[in-house]
Amino acid sequence: LFIGIADFRGGAASHRASPLTVSAWLQFAGLLTLAPIAAIMGASAVSAGDLGLGAVSGLVTSIAFIGFFTAMAHGRIGVVLPVSAAVAAFLPAVAGIVGGNQLSGLALAGVACALVAIPLVAYEPEEGDEAPQEDTPPRWPALRQVTVAAICGVGFGVYFICIGHTSTGSGLWPTVANLVVAVAVTIPVAARAGLMPGPASAPRLALFGGFALGLADATLT
């Protein structure tokens, strides 16, 4: 639920502001939401390896979020979101199988359905009778939407794999490290490009999406 809210709000904000701006503020708001929760929950043993996995995933997701919101701005939510989600779920499943995990028949059927859904979504007919809005970014072809969404899904899948290999005793701190690195990468780039407005001008939808992202990370890990 919270991941869906974060993606939808961030995608909606990308139609009004730069995807780079949206990504920076969404991840920053997510960090401000998650860090206090991590401190309250505590951790019994946080290792450098756990934080390193979180940091590596943050480097990947910082790029994935920018690409994802760019695709959302230039595409349809019904194409970009399910494709990225399917790929993001598929990679950890494959990593689990390679690592010796046994998937049930129902889980394997779900993976198969996700793979079949990707080409079906990719070749969904375009809505040619819909007139573009003046302030709407130019629409990408469906194949480009799917390709970029799939690449971003790989980045999100790497996040799940990295966080999944951290120790239980590390609490939420690897995920905090993820957002710290993502913010450290995204905000300077946005500021240098002149796309990092002050808090008063920050996209409200992105801030709300970041709050949902922080809650999602807290419940997921």
DACOR-V857000 format. One record per helix or strand of 3 or more residues. SS is the DSSP state (H for helix, E for strand). FROM is the first residue (numbers start at 0). LEN is the number of residues. If there is no record, write none. Layout:
ss=(SS	SS)
from=(FROM	FROM)
len=(LEN	LEN)
//
This chain:
ss=(H	H	H	H	H	H	H	H	H	H)
from=(1	18	47	76	104	141	167	172	198	203)
len=(12	23	27	22	18	23	3	20	3	17)
//
